[in-house]
Amino acid sequence: MPDSSVPPTPPVPLSALLTRTDLGLRRIAGPPEADVHWVHTSEMADPYPYLLGGELLLTAGLQLSDPERYAARVAEAGAAALGFGVTPVYDTVPAALVDACERHRLPLLEVPPTTTFTAVARAVWGLMTRARHHELRRVARAQQGLAAAAARPDPVPAVLHQLAVGLGGWAGLLGPGGEVLRAAGPEPSPHAAAALRRLAAVVAPGTPGSPASATDTGAGPHLAAYALTGPRQLVLGTVAERREAGDHTVAGVASVLLSLLTADRQGAGEAVRSAALVRLLLGAAPAEVAPLLGEGPWTVVHARGEGDPPDLGSPLVEADGGHARVLVPDGREVATRPGWTLGVSAPVAAGELAAADAQAARALRRAEAARTPLVRHRTGGYASLVDPEEAAAYARALLAPLAEPLVTTLRTWLSLHGSWDRTAVALGVHRNTVRQRVARCAALLDADLDDMDVRTELWLALRSARGRAEPHSGQCE
């Protein structure tokens, strides 16, 4: 899934390509402007099935038998423009193709013989990269401004004002009936305001199945509505004359801040947790936020069961369809809960919470496989990261071609770092016998025993196989 915290890559205006003198592109038909999202090269007679829309399609016309149909299909696919390379197939762009592109309003560019299609594609990606960096800097500045506005004494109008400035338009807080409660920026036209009220009804906070956000350009300017979380059913609405690539990201951050700022009065604990969430959303590291939530170390618990999430003495719970994740502070002991299977991480510092989350997930899988109510993360090197049952099954499959005394010989030889003489002494056989057995192992396993990766994998497999054959007490509870 794409990361919603960064804006999508902005398209490249066709005019930006045409101004590149090093490319020498020339528009000879169609509208003067279009947005290019990517470049695609094809010499197919009908490229329609392979176009996504927004492409600058480059071709030398190798299979151009019907210019009218070709232009119609490319335009129907939603391509941004068609680039036609003259030579080696055609000395000039066919007049029939020029007329067809004009009729179908498809921008047609002449690519001179000195310009390769690769150079055109490289120019597009370069322009996209520069635009991307510009948008990321813009979004970062806007987020910093929103964070500063949220810390002011009267934060709601301050956030709305900062958002309106960032979007270059209007931003307002709408009530359940579409009425404007607070606003900032130039007032929209009556037509745009009415369209925004209809758009706010689409997101309808609290209505099952309603989207979290919606956009509309039918009123002329670009309209957007974002449902705020909370019982007050408020909506953030924006009106801007033009849409920039990072606007949705900036407005999304503002909607989260406004959801927190407009919530009903919170208790001390809820207020602290909201403050921690705001700081995380604005880029703070977990280690900086953890002191707001409680003293460390922290333990992550993954739980699966039915009913309400298990009460583990922490309000920091995420529950979804029979699965819960709990962040337990103060290194508190986690015990079994009726009806729930628990996987418990090792206690960690705030900066290691991501690793603890992975530990708890693995521990829950082991608990479910063993049908035990609680499993704690095992410490003990790399071996502790592998499920014993899975490791033993893999070892049995890997070592299946070997029988005794080959297994014992291979284990001893590996443990003695491949020494023929020491292995012979340990097994009480001649060194040539050791060589023959190890060579037989290599042939049966079809493995290069001089490869350290192969030796390591075989050694771990031998340990797992022996561990299952000779059970001993583990570190799981």
C-alpha positions as CSV (number, residue, x, y, z in Angstrom):
1,M,0.0,0.0,0.0
2,P,1.2,3.5,-0.8
3,D,2.3,5.7,2.1
4,S,-0.4,8.2,2.8
5,S,2.0,10.5,4.7
6,V,3.8,11.7,1.6
7,P,2.2,13.3,-1.5
8,P,1.9,11.4,-4.8
9,T,4.5,12.2,-7.4
10,P,3.2,15.3,-9.3
11,P,2.8,15.0,-13.1
12,V,5.0,16.8,-15.5
13,P,3.3,19.6,-17.6
14,L,3.7,18.9,-21.3
15,S,4.9,22.5,-21.7
16,A,7.9,21.7,-19.4
17,L,9.1,19.1,-21.9
18,L,8.5,21.3,-24.9
19,T,10.8,24.0,-23.4
20,R,13.7,21.6,-23.1
21,T,15.9,22.7,-26.0
22,D,18.1,19.6,-25.6
23,L,15.2,17.4,-26.6
24,G,14.0,19.4,-29.5
25,L,10.4,18.2,-29.2
26,R,7.8,20.0,-31.3
27,R,4.0,19.9,-30.8
28,I,2.3,19.5,-34.2
29,A,-1.3,18.6,-33.3
30,G,-3.7,18.5,-30.3
31,P,-4.1,20.7,-27.3
32,P,-1.0,22.7,-26.1
33,E,-1.1,21.3,-22.5
34,A,-1.4,18.0,-20.8
35,D,-0.2,16.3,-17.6
36,V,2.4,13.5,-18.2
37,H,2.4,10.9,-15.4
38,W,4.9,8.5,-17.0
39,V,6.5,7.4,-20.2
40,H,5.7,4.3,-22.2
41,T,7.2,3.0,-25.5
42,S,5.3,0.7,-27.8
43,E,5.4,-0.4,-31.4
44,M,2.2,-2.4,-31.2
45,A,-0.5,-1.8,-33.8
46,D,-3.0,-1.3,-30.9
47,P,-1.4,-0.3,-27.6
48,Y,-4.7,0.3,-25.9
49,P,-4.7,-2.8,-23.6
50,Y,-1.4,-1.9,-22.2
51,L,-2.0,1.8,-21.3
52,L,-3.1,3.0,-17.9
53,G,-3.8,6.6,-18.8
54,G,-1.6,9.7,-18.4
55,E,1.3,8.3,-20.5
56,L,3.5,10.0,-23.0
57,L,3.4,7.2,-25.5
58,L,6.4,7.0,-27.7
59,T,6.5,5.2,-31.1
60,A,8.3,5.1,-34.4
61,G,5.2,3.9,-36.2
62,L,6.5,0.5,-37.0
63,Q,3.0,-1.0,-37.3
64,L,1.1,2.2,-38.0
65,S,-1.3,0.9,-40.7
66,D,-4.4,2.9,-39.7
67,P,-3.5,6.3,-38.2
68,E,-7.2,7.2,-37.5
69,R,-7.9,4.1,-35.5
70,Y,-4.5,4.3,-33.8
71,A,-5.1,7.9,-32.6
72,A,-8.6,7.1,-31.5
73,R,-7.5,4.1,-29.4
74,V,-4.6,6.0,-27.8
75,A,-6.9,8.9,-26.9
76,E,-9.6,6.5,-25.6
77,A,-7.0,4.9,-23.3
78,G,-6.4,8.2,-21.7
79,A,-2.8,8.8,-22.8
80,A,-1.6,12.3,-22.1
81,A,0.2,12.7,-25.4
82,L,1.8,10.8,-28.4
83,G,5.4,11.2,-29.3
84,F,6.3,10.2,-32.8
85,G,10.0,9.5,-33.6
86,V,11.0,10.3,-37.2
87,T,13.4,7.8,-38.8
88,P,14.1,5.0,-39.2
89,V,10.6,4.1,-40.3
90,Y,9.2,7.5,-41.4
91,D,11.1,10.6,-42.5
92,T,8.3,12.9,-41.3
93,V,5.2,12.4,-39.1
94,P,2.4,11.1,-41.4
95,A,-0.1,13.8,-42.2
96,A,-3.0,11.3,-41.6
97,L,-1.8,10.9,-38.0
98,V,-1.5,14.6,-37.5
99,D,-5.1,15.1,-38.7
100,A,-6.4,12.2,-36.5
101,C,-4.7,13.5,-33.4
102,E,-6.1,16.9,-34.0
103,R,-9.6,15.5,-34.3
104,H,-9.3,13.4,-31.1
105,R,-7.6,16.2,-29.2
106,L,-4.5,14.1,-28.5
107,P,-1.3,16.2,-28.2
108,L,1.2,14.9,-30.9
109,L,4.9,15.6,-30.5
110,E,7.5,15.2,-33.2
111,V,10.7,13.6,-31.7
112,P,13.7,14.5,-33.9
113,P,16.2,11.8,-35.1
114,T,18.8,13.2,-32.7
115,T,16.7,12.5,-29.6
116,T,16.3,9.0,-28.3
117,F,13.2,7.8,-26.5
118,T,15.4,7.1,-23.5
119,A,16.4,10.7,-23.4
120,V,12.8,11.8,-23.3
121,A,12.0,9.3,-20.6
122,R,15.0,10.4,-18.5
123,A,13.9,14.1,-18.9
124,V,10.4,13.2,-17.6
125,W,11.7,11.3,-14.6
126,G,14.1,14.2,-13.8
127,L,11.3,16.7,-13.9
128,M,9.2,14.5,-11.7
129,T,12.0,14.1,-9.2
130,R,12.5,17.9,-8.9
131,A,8.7,18.4,-8.5
132,R,8.6,15.6,-5.9
133,H,11.3,17.2,-3.8
134,H,9.6,20.6,-4.1
135,E,6.3,19.0,-2.8
136,L,8.0,17.2,0.0
137,R,9.6,20.4,1.2
138,R,6.3,22.2,0.9
139,V,4.4,19.5,2.9
140,A,7.1,19.5,5.6
141,R,6.8,23.3,6.0
142,A,3.0,23.1,6.1
143,Q,3.1,20.4,8.8
144,Q,5.5,22.5,10.9
145,G,3.1,25.4,10.6
146,L,0.1,23.3,11.6
147,A,2.0,22.0,14.6
148,A,2.9,25.5,15.7
149,A,-0.8,26.6,15.2
150,A,-2.1,23.7,17.2
151,A,0.0,24.8,20.2
152,R,-1.5,28.3,20.3
153,P,-4.0,29.4,23.0
154,D,-6.9,29.4,20.5
155,P,-5.7,26.5,18.3
156,V,-8.8,25.8,16.1
157,P,-8.9,29.1,14.1
158,A,-5.1,29.1,14.1
159,V,-5.0,25.6,12.4
160,L,-7.7,26.7,9.9
161,H,-5.8,29.9,9.1
162,Q,-2.6,27.9,8.6
163,L,-4.3,25.4,6.4
164,A,-6.0,28.1,4.2
165,V,-2.6,29.7,3.7
166,G,-1.0,26.4,2.8
167,L,-3.7,25.6,0.3
168,G,-4.0,29.1,-1.1
169,G,-7.7,29.1,-0.5
170,W,-10.5,28.7,2.1
171,A,-10.7,26.3,5.1
172,G,-13.7,25.9,7.3
173,L,-15.1,23.7,10.1
174,L,-18.6,22.6,9.2
175,G,-21.3,21.3,11.6
176,P,-23.6,18.3,11.2
177,G,-26.0,20.4,9.1
178,G,-23.3,21.8,6.8
179,E,-23.3,25.2,8.7
180,V,-19.9,26.9,8.9
181,L,-18.7,27.1,12.5
182,R,-15.2,28.6,12.0
183,A,-13.4,29.5,8.8
184,A,-10.3,31.2,7.4
185,G,-9.3,32.5,3.9
186,P,-11.3,34.2,1.1
187,E,-15.0,33.3,1.3
188,P,-16.0,30.9,-1.5
189,S,-18.8,31.8,-4.0
190,P,-22.4,30.8,-3.1
191,H,-22.3,28.1,-5.7
192,A,-19.0,26.6,-4.3
193,A,-20.4,26.9,-0.7
194,A,-23.5,25.0,-1.6
195,A,-21.5,22.3,-3.4
196,L,-19.2,22.0,-0.3
197,R,-22.3,21.4,1.9
198,R,-23.4,18.6,-0.4
199,L,-19.9,17.2,-0.3
200,A,-19.9,17.3,3.5
201,A,-23.1,15.3,3.6
202,V,-21.2,12.6,1.6
203,V,-18.6,12.0,4.2
204,A,-21.3,12.2,7.0
205,P,-19.3,11.4,10.2
206,G,-20.8,8.5,12.1
207,T,-22.7,7.2,9.1
208,P,-21.8,3.5,8.4
209,G,-20.1,3.1,5.0
210,S,-19.4,6.8,4.4
211,P,-15.9,7.7,3.1
212,A,-13.4,9.5,5.3
213,S,-12.9,12.1,2.6
214,A,-14.3,13.2,-0.7
215,T,-13.4,15.7,-3.5
216,D,-15.3,17.6,-6.1
217,T,-14.3,19.9,-9.0
218,G,-17.8,20.4,-10.6
219,A,-18.3,23.8,-8.9
220,G,-15.2,25.2,-10.6
221,P,-12.6,25.4,-7.8
222,H,-11.4,22.2,-6.1
223,L,-13.5,21.2,-3.1
224,A,-12.6,18.7,-0.5
225,A,-14.3,17.4,2.7
226,Y,-12.8,15.4,5.6
227,A,-14.8,13.7,8.3
228,L,-13.4,14.5,11.8
229,T,-13.5,11.7,14.4
230,G,-15.5,12.3,17.5
231,P,-19.2,12.5,18.7
232,R,-19.7,16.1,17.3
233,Q,-19.9,14.9,13.7
234,L,-17.8,17.8,12.3
235,V,-16.3,18.1,8.8
236,L,-13.3,20.0,7.6
237,G,-14.0,21.6,4.2
238,T,-11.5,23.2,1.9
239,V,-11.9,25.3,-1.3
240,A,-8.9,26.0,-3.6
241,E,-8.5,27.3,-7.1
242,R,-6.0,24.7,-8.0
243,R,-4.9,21.3,-6.6
244,E,-1.3,20.6,-5.7
245,A,0.1,17.1,-5.2
246,G,0.6,17.5,-1.5
247,D,-2.7,19.2,-0.6
248,H,-4.4,16.0,0.5
249,T,-1.5,15.1,2.8
250,V,-1.5,18.6,4.4
251,A,-5.3,18.6,4.8
252,G,-5.2,15.1,6.3
253,V,-2.8,16.2,9.0
254,A,-5.0,19.2,9.7
255,S,-8.1,17.0,10.0
256,V,-6.4,14.8,12.6
257,L,-5.3,17.8,14.6
258,L,-8.8,19.3,14.5
259,S,-10.3,16.0,15.5
260,L,-8.2,16.1,18.7
261,L,-8.7,19.8,19.2
262,T,-12.5,19.7,18.9
263,A,-13.1,16.6,21.0
264,D,-15.1,16.9,24.1
265,R,-13.2,17.8,27.3
266,Q,-10.9,14.9,28.1
267,G,-9.6,13.5,31.4
268,A,-6.0,14.0,32.2
269,G,-5.0,10.6,30.9
270,E,-6.8,11.0,27.6
271,A,-5.4,14.5,27.1
272,V,-1.9,13.1,27.7
273,R,-2.4,10.3,25.2
274,S,-3.9,12.7,22.6
275,A,-0.8,14.9,23.1
276,A,1.4,11.9,22.5
277,L,-0.5,11.0,19.3
278,V,-0.2,14.5,18.0
279,R,3.5,14.5,18.5
280,L,3.9,11.1,16.8
281,L,1.8,12.3,13.8
282,L,4.1,15.3,13.5
283,G,7.2,13.3,13.3
284,A,8.4,12.8,16.9
285,A,10.4,9.6,17.7
286,P,8.7,7.0,20.0
287,A,11.4,7.5,22.6
288,E,10.4,11.2,22.8
289,V,6.7,10.4,23.3
290,A,6.9,7.5,25.6
291,P,7.4,9.6,28.8
292,L,4.0,11.1,28.2
293,L,2.4,7.6,28.4
294,G,4.2,6.1,31.4
295,E,7.5,4.8,32.7
296,G,9.3,2.1,30.7
297,P,10.3,-0.6,30.0
298,W,7.4,-1.5,27.7
299,T,5.9,-4.9,26.8
300,V,3.9,-5.5,23.7
301,V,1.2,-8.2,23.8
302,H,-0.6,-9.7,20.8
303,A,-3.9,-11.4,21.7
304,R,-6.4,-13.4,19.9
305,G,-9.8,-14.5,21.2
306,E,-13.5,-13.5,21.4
307,G,-15.4,-10.7,23.1
308,D,-13.9,-7.5,24.6
309,P,-10.1,-7.2,24.5
310,P,-8.4,-8.7,27.6
311,D,-7.8,-6.3,30.5
312,L,-4.0,-6.2,31.0
313,G,-4.0,-3.1,33.1
314,S,-3.2,-0.7,30.2
315,P,-5.5,1.7,28.3
316,L,-3.2,1.5,25.3
317,V,-5.2,-1.1,23.3
318,E,-5.8,-1.6,19.6
319,A,-8.6,-4.2,18.9
320,D,-9.8,-5.4,15.6
321,G,-12.0,-8.4,14.9
322,G,-10.8,-10.8,17.6
323,H,-7.2,-9.6,17.5
324,A,-5.8,-7.1,19.9
325,R,-2.4,-5.4,20.5
326,V,-1.7,-4.0,24.0
327,L,1.1,-1.8,25.0
328,V,1.8,-2.5,28.7
329,P,4.0,0.1,30.6
330,D,6.1,-0.3,33.7
331,G,7.3,-3.8,32.8
332,R,4.1,-5.2,34.5
333,E,3.7,-8.9,34.5
334,V,1.2,-10.3,31.9
335,A,-0.8,-13.3,33.0
336,T,-3.2,-15.6,31.0
337,R,-6.8,-14.4,30.3
338,P,-9.7,-16.8,29.9
339,G,-10.8,-17.2,26.3
340,W,-7.6,-15.4,24.9
341,T,-4.3,-16.6,23.5
342,L,-1.5,-14.3,24.3
343,G,2.0,-13.7,22.8
344,V,4.2,-11.5,25.0
345,S,7.3,-9.6,24.0
346,A,10.4,-9.0,26.1
347,P,10.4,-5.7,28.1
348,V,12.0,-3.1,25.9
349,A,12.9,0.6,25.8
350,A,10.6,2.9,23.8
351,G,13.0,3.0,20.9
352,E,12.7,-0.8,20.5
353,L,8.9,-1.0,20.3
354,A,8.9,-2.1,16.7
355,A,11.1,-5.1,17.5
356,A,8.9,-5.9,20.5
357,D,5.8,-5.9,18.3
358,A,7.4,-8.5,16.0
359,Q,8.4,-10.5,19.0
360,A,4.9,-10.6,20.3
361,A,3.5,-11.6,16.9
362,R,5.9,-14.5,16.7
363,A,5.1,-15.5,20.3
364,L,1.3,-15.5,19.5
365,R,1.9,-17.8,16.5
366,R,3.8,-20.2,18.7
367,A,1.1,-20.1,21.3
368,E,-1.6,-20.9,18.7
369,A,0.5,-23.7,17.2
370,A,1.1,-25.2,20.7
371,R,-2.5,-24.6,21.8
372,T,-1.2,-22.9,25.0
373,P,-2.8,-19.8,26.5
374,L,0.4,-17.7,26.7
375,V,3.9,-17.8,25.2
376,R,6.6,-15.3,26.0
377,H,9.3,-14.3,23.6
378,R,12.4,-16.5,24.0
379,T,15.8,-14.9,24.3
380,G,18.7,-16.8,23.0
381,G,20.2,-15.6,19.7
382,Y,19.0,-16.3,16.2
383,A,17.6,-19.7,17.1
384,S,15.0,-18.0,19.2
385,L,13.6,-16.2,16.2
386,V,12.6,-19.5,14.5
387,D,9.5,-21.6,15.5
388,P,10.9,-24.9,16.8
389,E,8.2,-27.0,15.1
390,E,8.7,-25.3,11.7
391,A,12.5,-25.6,12.1
392,A,12.3,-29.3,12.9
393,A,10.0,-30.0,10.0
394,Y,12.4,-28.2,7.6
395,A,15.3,-30.1,9.1
396,R,13.6,-33.4,8.5
397,A,13.0,-32.5,4.9
398,L,16.5,-31.2,4.3
399,L,18.3,-34.2,6.0
400,A,15.9,-36.9,4.7
401,P,18.5,-38.3,2.2
402,L,20.9,-39.0,5.0
403,A,21.0,-42.0,7.3
404,E,23.4,-43.2,10.0
405,P,26.3,-43.1,10.2
406,L,26.3,-40.2,7.7
407,V,24.2,-37.8,10.0
408,T,26.6,-38.3,12.9
409,T,29.6,-38.0,10.7
410,L,28.3,-34.7,9.2
411,R,27.4,-33.3,12.6
412,T,30.8,-34.1,14.1
413,W,32.7,-32.8,11.0
414,L,30.9,-29.5,11.1
415,S,31.3,-29.1,14.8
416,L,35.1,-29.6,14.4
417,H,35.3,-27.0,11.6
418,G,35.8,-29.5,8.8
419,S,38.9,-31.1,10.3
420,W,39.4,-34.6,8.8
421,D,41.9,-35.8,11.5
422,R,39.9,-34.5,14.5
423,T,36.7,-36.0,13.2
424,A,38.4,-39.3,12.6
425,V,39.7,-39.4,16.2
426,A,36.3,-38.4,17.6
427,L,34.5,-41.1,15.6
428,G,37.2,-43.7,16.0
429,V,37.5,-44.3,12.2
430,H,40.1,-43.7,9.5
431,R,40.4,-40.2,8.1
432,N,39.7,-41.6,4.6
433,T,36.4,-43.0,5.9
434,V,35.5,-39.5,7.1
435,R,36.3,-38.1,3.7
436,Q,34.2,-40.8,1.9
437,R,31.2,-40.2,4.2
438,V,31.3,-36.4,3.9
439,A,31.6,-36.7,0.1
440,R,28.6,-39.1,0.2
441,C,26.7,-36.5,2.2
442,A,27.5,-33.8,-0.3
443,A,26.3,-36.0,-3.2
444,L,23.1,-37.0,-1.5
445,L,22.3,-33.4,-0.4
446,D,23.5,-32.0,-3.8
447,A,25.3,-29.3,-1.7
448,D,28.7,-27.6,-1.8
449,L,30.0,-28.3,1.7
450,D,32.9,-25.8,1.1
451,D,30.2,-23.0,1.1
452,M,29.9,-21.4,4.5
453,D,26.2,-20.6,3.9
454,V,25.5,-24.3,3.2
455,R,27.5,-25.4,6.2
456,T,25.6,-22.9,8.5
457,E,22.2,-24.0,7.2
458,L,23.1,-27.7,7.7
459,W,24.4,-27.1,11.2
460,L,21.2,-25.3,12.2
461,A,19.2,-28.1,10.7
462,L,21.2,-30.8,12.5
463,R,20.7,-28.8,15.8
464,S,16.9,-28.6,15.2
465,A,16.6,-32.2,14.3
466,R,18.5,-33.3,17.4
467,G,16.5,-30.8,19.5
468,R,13.3,-32.5,18.5
469,A,14.6,-35.9,19.0
470,E,16.0,-35.1,22.4
471,P,13.4,-32.8,24.1
472,H,14.6,-30.5,26.8
473,S,13.1,-27.7,28.8
474,G,12.6,-24.5,26.8
475,Q,12.1,-20.9,27.7
476,C,8.4,-20.6,26.7
477,E,5.8,-20.6,29.3
